Structure formats: structure tokens, C-alpha cells
């Protein structure tokens, strides 16, 4: 959450420990391919509105690869490392 706040990416944290509706929504909206073989998906699970983005490990990998905006389904702001990498890629 600190990374999102530092990069001025709006987010909403949903408490699944104290709110059964949030817990149910998360469990129902993690795609079948990303659910564990047994049990329920563990938090944190990351969504952009209704779109599933991934779990913490996937977010961390995207962060390491300077691809957080793509991971979240957002457009990287001009001047960001991610936007510069995309620009270089397009110029090839």
C-alpha cells in the first residue's frame, strides 16, 4: 500500500477479516485458474474495480520489472520508468 500511495495510485483497502461480504466477494472473484488446489485464496488479492490483477507475489514481480501500471491495468504516467520502457520498446 505504501508503494501505491507513494506513486499516487488511488486504491481502496478492503478488510476481509472483519467483513464477511468483502471476504466472500474476494473468494468468488479470484479466477479459477488462480485459486489454490485446496482451500481459499489468501490475501492480499489485487483487483482494479472488478478486474482481477493478481496476488501479492505477482504484484511484487511487476514492481521489480517496473510494470506495476500494466499489472493494474492502468496507463503509466509520462516520465515514469514504466512509460519510458514502453516508449523504448515501441521505438525498436
Chimera marker file (.cmm) of the C-alpha trace (Angstrom):
<marker_set name="trace">
<marker id="1" x="0.000" y="0.000" z="0.000" r="1" g="1" b="0" radius="0.5"/>
<marker id="2" x="2.943" y="2.283" z="0.684" r="1" g="1" b="0" radius="0.5"/>
<marker id="3" x="4.168" y="1.849" z="-2.889" r="1" g="1" b="0" radius="0.5"/>
<marker id="4" x="0.741" y="2.719" z="-4.292" r="1" g="1" b="0" radius="0.5"/>
<marker id="5" x="0.430" y="5.797" z="-2.079" r="1" g="1" b="0" radius="0.5"/>
<marker id="6" x="3.973" y="6.952" z="-2.886" r="1" g="1" b="0" radius="0.5"/>
<marker id="7" x="3.205" y="6.691" z="-6.602" r="1" g="1" b="0" radius="0.5"/>
<marker id="8" x="-0.157" y="8.444" z="-6.200" r="1" g="1" b="0" radius="0.5"/>
<marker id="9" x="-2.103" y="5.414" z="-7.381" r="1" g="1" b="0" radius="0.5"/>
<marker id="10" x="-5.596" y="5.553" z="-5.881" r="1" g="1" b="0" radius="0.5"/>
<marker id="11" x="-6.600" y="2.406" z="-4.057" r="1" g="1" b="0" radius="0.5"/>
<marker id="12" x="-9.117" y="1.128" z="-1.578" r="1" g="1" b="0" radius="0.5"/>
<marker id="13" x="-8.141" y="-1.375" z="1.078" r="1" g="1" b="0" radius="0.5"/>
<marker id="14" x="-10.898" y="-3.840" z="1.920" r="1" g="1" b="0" radius="0.5"/>
<marker id="15" x="-10.857" y="-5.588" z="5.270" r="1" g="1" b="0" radius="0.5"/>
<marker id="16" x="-11.740" y="-9.239" z="4.759" r="1" g="1" b="0" radius="0.5"/>
<marker id="17" x="-11.091" y="-10.238" z="8.370" r="1" g="1" b="0" radius="0.5"/>
<marker id="18" x="-13.917" y="-8.178" z="9.825" r="1" g="1" b="0" radius="0.5"/>
<marker id="19" x="-16.268" y="-8.020" z="6.839" r="1" g="1" b="0" radius="0.5"/>
<marker id="20" x="-17.796" y="-11.269" z="5.606" r="1" g="1" b="0" radius="0.5"/>
<marker id="21" x="-19.157" y="-9.614" z="2.435" r="1" g="1" b="0" radius="0.5"/>
<marker id="22" x="-15.642" y="-8.467" z="1.412" r="1" g="1" b="0" radius="0.5"/>
<marker id="23" x="-14.213" y="-11.924" z="2.131" r="1" g="1" b="0" radius="0.5"/>
<marker id="24" x="-16.958" y="-13.608" z="0.103" r="1" g="1" b="0" radius="0.5"/>
<marker id="25" x="-16.506" y="-11.166" z="-2.796" r="1" g="1" b="0" radius="0.5"/>
<marker id="26" x="-12.735" y="-11.759" z="-2.903" r="1" g="1" b="0" radius="0.5"/>
<marker id="27" x="-13.120" y="-15.529" z="-2.855" r="1" g="1" b="0" radius="0.5"/>
<marker id="28" x="-15.761" y="-15.501" z="-5.579" r="1" g="1" b="0" radius="0.5"/>
<marker id="29" x="-13.865" y="-13.118" z="-7.859" r="1" g="1" b="0" radius="0.5"/>
<marker id="30" x="-10.432" y="-14.716" z="-7.941" r="1" g="1" b="0" radius="0.5"/>
<marker id="31" x="-10.449" y="-16.585" z="-11.285" r="1" g="1" b="0" radius="0.5"/>
<marker id="32" x="-10.492" y="-20.376" z="-11.105" r="1" g="1" b="0" radius="0.5"/>
<marker id="33" x="-7.001" y="-20.595" z="-12.671" r="1" g="1" b="0" radius="0.5"/>
<marker id="34" x="-5.537" y="-18.585" z="-9.791" r="1" g="1" b="0" radius="0.5"/>
<marker id="35" x="-7.187" y="-20.389" z="-6.893" r="1" g="1" b="0" radius="0.5"/>
<marker id="36" x="-5.193" y="-22.820" z="-4.762" r="1" g="1" b="0" radius="0.5"/>
<marker id="37" x="-5.797" y="-26.538" z="-5.287" r="1" g="1" b="0" radius="0.5"/>
<marker id="38" x="-7.223" y="-26.748" z="-1.783" r="1" g="1" b="0" radius="0.5"/>
<marker id="39" x="-8.778" y="-24.061" z="0.360" r="1" g="1" b="0" radius="0.5"/>
<marker id="40" x="-9.440" y="-20.421" z="-0.414" r="1" g="1" b="0" radius="0.5"/>
<marker id="41" x="-7.193" y="-17.777" z="-1.972" r="1" g="1" b="0" radius="0.5"/>
<marker id="42" x="-5.202" y="-15.966" z="0.677" r="1" g="1" b="0" radius="0.5"/>
<marker id="43" x="-4.992" y="-12.184" z="0.891" r="1" g="1" b="0" radius="0.5"/>
<marker id="44" x="-3.850" y="-9.923" z="-0.418" r="1" g="1" b="0" radius="0.5"/>
<marker id="45" x="-5.558" y="-10.346" z="-3.772" r="1" g="1" b="0" radius="0.5"/>
<marker id="46" x="-5.427" y="-7.292" z="-6.009" r="1" g="1" b="0" radius="0.5"/>
<marker id="47" x="-8.267" y="-6.029" z="-8.185" r="1" g="1" b="0" radius="0.5"/>
<marker id="48" x="-8.852" y="-2.961" z="-10.330" r="1" g="1" b="0" radius="0.5"/>
<marker id="49" x="-12.587" y="-2.495" z="-9.847" r="1" g="1" b="0" radius="0.5"/>
<marker id="50" x="-13.964" y="-5.895" z="-10.980" r="1" g="1" b="0" radius="0.5"/>
<marker id="51" x="-10.803" y="-6.924" z="-12.894" r="1" g="1" b="0" radius="0.5"/>
<marker id="52" x="-8.538" y="-9.407" z="-11.133" r="1" g="1" b="0" radius="0.5"/>
<marker id="53" x="-4.891" y="-8.314" z="-11.313" r="1" g="1" b="0" radius="0.5"/>
<marker id="54" x="-3.155" y="-10.944" z="-9.181" r="1" g="1" b="0" radius="0.5"/>
<marker id="55" x="-1.815" y="-11.742" z="-5.756" r="1" g="1" b="0" radius="0.5"/>
<marker id="56" x="0.992" y="-10.129" z="-3.778" r="1" g="1" b="0" radius="0.5"/>
<marker id="57" x="3.714" y="-12.211" z="-5.436" r="1" g="1" b="0" radius="0.5"/>
<marker id="58" x="2.519" y="-11.136" z="-8.893" r="1" g="1" b="0" radius="0.5"/>
<marker id="59" x="2.391" y="-7.502" z="-7.733" r="1" g="1" b="0" radius="0.5"/>
<marker id="60" x="5.914" y="-7.761" z="-6.316" r="1" g="1" b="0" radius="0.5"/>
<marker id="61" x="7.197" y="-9.220" z="-9.602" r="1" g="1" b="0" radius="0.5"/>
<marker id="62" x="5.524" y="-6.421" z="-11.564" r="1" g="1" b="0" radius="0.5"/>
<marker id="63" x="7.107" y="-3.900" z="-9.217" r="1" g="1" b="0" radius="0.5"/>
<marker id="64" x="10.563" y="-5.436" z="-9.717" r="1" g="1" b="0" radius="0.5"/>
<marker id="65" x="10.012" y="-5.359" z="-13.504" r="1" g="1" b="0" radius="0.5"/>
<marker id="66" x="8.787" y="-1.725" z="-13.486" r="1" g="1" b="0" radius="0.5"/>
<marker id="67" x="5.438" y="-2.940" z="-14.804" r="1" g="1" b="0" radius="0.5"/>
<marker id="68" x="3.041" y="-2.059" z="-11.967" r="1" g="1" b="0" radius="0.5"/>
<marker id="69" x="0.785" y="0.139" z="-14.088" r="1" g="1" b="0" radius="0.5"/>
<marker id="70" x="0.373" y="-2.622" z="-16.687" r="1" g="1" b="0" radius="0.5"/>
<marker id="71" x="-0.253" y="-5.138" z="-13.879" r="1" g="1" b="0" radius="0.5"/>
<marker id="72" x="-3.005" y="-2.882" z="-12.520" r="1" g="1" b="0" radius="0.5"/>
<marker id="73" x="-4.471" y="-2.222" z="-15.989" r="1" g="1" b="0" radius="0.5"/>
<marker id="74" x="-3.507" y="1.454" z="-15.835" r="1" g="1" b="0" radius="0.5"/>
<marker id="75" x="-1.644" y="3.751" z="-18.200" r="1" g="1" b="0" radius="0.5"/>
<marker id="76" x="1.820" y="4.583" z="-16.918" r="1" g="1" b="0" radius="0.5"/>
<marker id="77" x="2.255" y="8.324" z="-16.360" r="1" g="1" b="0" radius="0.5"/>
<marker id="78" x="4.637" y="10.176" z="-18.695" r="1" g="1" b="0" radius="0.5"/>
<marker id="79" x="8.167" y="10.216" z="-17.333" r="1" g="1" b="0" radius="0.5"/>
<marker id="80" x="7.760" y="7.084" z="-15.207" r="1" g="1" b="0" radius="0.5"/>
<marker id="81" x="10.241" y="4.224" z="-15.604" r="1" g="1" b="0" radius="0.5"/>
<marker id="82" x="7.452" y="2.074" z="-16.973" r="1" g="1" b="0" radius="0.5"/>
<marker id="83" x="6.376" y="4.658" z="-19.561" r="1" g="1" b="0" radius="0.5"/>
<marker id="84" x="9.989" y="5.152" z="-20.662" r="1" g="1" b="0" radius="0.5"/>
<marker id="85" x="10.491" y="1.389" z="-21.021" r="1" g="1" b="0" radius="0.5"/>
<marker id="86" x="7.317" y="1.123" z="-23.127" r="1" g="1" b="0" radius="0.5"/>
<marker id="87" x="8.442" y="4.022" z="-25.307" r="1" g="1" b="0" radius="0.5"/>
<marker id="88" x="11.811" y="2.384" z="-25.915" r="1" g="1" b="0" radius="0.5"/>
<marker id="89" x="10.097" y="-0.894" z="-26.746" r="1" g="1" b="0" radius="0.5"/>
<marker id="90" x="7.824" y="0.821" z="-29.275" r="1" g="1" b="0" radius="0.5"/>
<marker id="91" x="10.793" y="2.544" z="-30.951" r="1" g="1" b="0" radius="0.5"/>
<marker id="92" x="12.504" y="-0.790" z="-31.675" r="1" g="1" b="0" radius="0.5"/>
<link id1="1" id2="2" r="1" g="1" b="0" radius="0.2"/>
<link id1="2" id2="3" r="1" g="1" b="0" radius="0.2"/>
<link id1="3" id2="4" r="1" g="1" b="0" radius="0.2"/>
<link id1="4" id2="5" r="1" g="1" b="0" radius="0.2"/>
<link id1="5" id2="6" r="1" g="1" b="0" radius="0.2"/>
<link id1="6" id2="7" r="1" g="1" b="0" radius="0.2"/>
<link id1="7" id2="8" r="1" g="1" b="0" radius="0.2"/>
<link id1="8" id2="9" r="1" g="1" b="0" radius="0.2"/>
<link id1="9" id2="10" r="1" g="1" b="0" radius="0.2"/>
<link id1="10" id2="11" r="1" g="1" b="0" radius="0.2"/>
<link id1="11" id2="12" r="1" g="1" b="0" radius="0.2"/>
<link id1="12" id2="13" r="1" g="1" b="0" radius="0.2"/>
<link id1="13" id2="14" r="1" g="1" b="0" radius="0.2"/>
<link id1="14" id2="15" r="1" g="1" b="0" radius="0.2"/>
<link id1="15" id2="16" r="1" g="1" b="0" radius="0.2"/>
<link id1="16" id2="17" r="1" g="1" b="0" radius="0.2"/>
<link id1="17" id2="18" r="1" g="1" b="0" radius="0.2"/>
<link id1="18" id2="19" r="1" g="1" b="0" radius="0.2"/>
<link id1="19" id2="20" r="1" g="1" b="0" radius="0.2"/>
<link id1="20" id2="21" r="1" g="1" b="0" radius="0.2"/>
<link id1="21" id2="22" r="1" g="1" b="0" radius="0.2"/>
<link id1="22" id2="23" r="1" g="1" b="0" radius="0.2"/>
<link id1="23" id2="24" r="1" g="1" b="0" radius="0.2"/>
<link id1="24" id2="25" r="1" g="1" b="0" radius="0.2"/>
<link id1="25" id2="26" r="1" g="1" b="0" radius="0.2"/>
<link id1="26" id2="27" r="1" g="1" b="0" radius="0.2"/>
<link id1="27" id2="28" r="1" g="1" b="0" radius="0.2"/>
<link id1="28" id2="29" r="1" g="1" b="0" radius="0.2"/>
<link id1="29" id2="30" r="1" g="1" b="0" radius="0.2"/>
<link id1="30" id2="31" r="1" g="1" b="0" radius="0.2"/>
<link id1="31" id2="32" r="1" g="1" b="0" radius="0.2"/>
<link id1="32" id2="33" r="1" g="1" b="0" radius="0.2"/>
<link id1="33" id2="34" r="1" g="1" b="0" radius="0.2"/>
<link id1="34" id2="35" r="1" g="1" b="0" radius="0.2"/>
<link id1="35" id2="36" r="1" g="1" b="0" radius="0.2"/>
<link id1="36" id2="37" r="1" g="1" b="0" radius="0.2"/>
<link id1="37" id2="38" r="1" g="1" b="0" radius="0.2"/>
<link id1="38" id2="39" r="1" g="1" b="0" radius="0.2"/>
<link id1="39" id2="40" r="1" g="1" b="0" radius="0.2"/>
<link id1="40" id2="41" r="1" g="1" b="0" radius="0.2"/>
<link id1="41" id2="42" r="1" g="1" b="0" radius="0.2"/>
<link id1="42" id2="43" r="1" g="1" b="0" radius="0.2"/>
<link id1="43" id2="44" r="1" g="1" b="0" radius="0.2"/>
<link id1="44" id2="45" r="1" g="1" b="0" radius="0.2"/>
<link id1="45" id2="46" r="1" g="1" b="0" radius="0.2"/>
<link id1="46" id2="47" r="1" g="1" b="0" radius="0.2"/>
<link id1="47" id2="48" r="1" g="1" b="0" radius="0.2"/>
<link id1="48" id2="49" r="1" g="1" b="0" radius="0.2"/>
<link id1="49" id2="50" r="1" g="1" b="0" radius="0.2"/>
<link id1="50" id2="51" r="1" g="1" b="0" radius="0.2"/>
<link id1="51" id2="52" r="1" g="1" b="0" radius="0.2"/>
<link id1="52" id2="53" r="1" g="1" b="0" radius="0.2"/>
<link id1="53" id2="54" r="1" g="1" b="0" radius="0.2"/>
<link id1="54" id2="55" r="1" g="1" b="0" radius="0.2"/>
<link id1="55" id2="56" r="1" g="1" b="0" radius="0.2"/>
<link id1="56" id2="57" r="1" g="1" b="0" radius="0.2"/>
<link id1="57" id2="58" r="1" g="1" b="0" radius="0.2"/>
<link id1="58" id2="59" r="1" g="1" b="0" radius="0.2"/>
<link id1="59" id2="60" r="1" g="1" b="0" radius="0.2"/>
<link id1="60" id2="61" r="1" g="1" b="0" radius="0.2"/>
<link id1="61" id2="62" r="1" g="1" b="0" radius="0.2"/>
<link id1="62" id2="63" r="1" g="1" b="0" radius="0.2"/>
<link id1="63" id2="64" r="1" g="1" b="0" radius="0.2"/>
<link id1="64" id2="65" r="1" g="1" b="0" radius="0.2"/>
<link id1="65" id2="66" r="1" g="1" b="0" radius="0.2"/>
<link id1="66" id2="67" r="1" g="1" b="0" radius="0.2"/>
<link id1="67" id2="68" r="1" g="1" b="0" radius="0.2"/>
<link id1="68" id2="69" r="1" g="1" b="0" radius="0.2"/>
<link id1="69" id2="70" r="1" g="1" b="0" radius="0.2"/>
<link id1="70" id2="71" r="1" g="1" b="0" radius="0.2"/>
<link id1="71" id2="72" r="1" g="1" b="0" radius="0.2"/>
<link id1="72" id2="73" r="1" g="1" b="0" radius="0.2"/>
<link id1="73" id2="74" r="1" g="1" b="0" radius="0.2"/>
<link id1="74" id2="75" r="1" g="1" b="0" radius="0.2"/>
<link id1="75" id2="76" r="1" g="1" b="0" radius="0.2"/>
<link id1="76" id2="77" r="1" g="1" b="0" radius="0.2"/>
<link id1="77" id2="78" r="1" g="1" b="0" radius="0.2"/>
<link id1="78" id2="79" r="1" g="1" b="0" radius="0.2"/>
<link id1="79" id2="80" r="1" g="1" b="0" radius="0.2"/>
<link id1="80" id2="81" r="1" g="1" b="0" radius="0.2"/>
<link id1="81" id2="82" r="1" g="1" b="0" radius="0.2"/>
<link id1="82" id2="83" r="1" g="1" b="0" radius="0.2"/>
<link id1="83" id2="84" r="1" g="1" b="0" radius="0.2"/>
<link id1="84" id2="85" r="1" g="1" b="0" radius="0.2"/>
<link id1="85" id2="86" r="1" g="1" b="0" radius="0.2"/>
<link id1="86" id2="87" r="1" g="1" b="0" radius="0.2"/>
<link id1="87" id2="88" r="1" g="1" b="0" radius="0.2"/>
<link id1="88" id2="89" r="1" g="1" b="0" radius="0.2"/>
<link id1="89" id2="90" r="1" g="1" b="0" radius="0.2"/>
<link id1="90" id2="91" r="1" g="1" b="0" radius="0.2"/>
<link id1="91" id2="92" r="1" g="1" b="0" radius="0.2"/>
</marker_set>
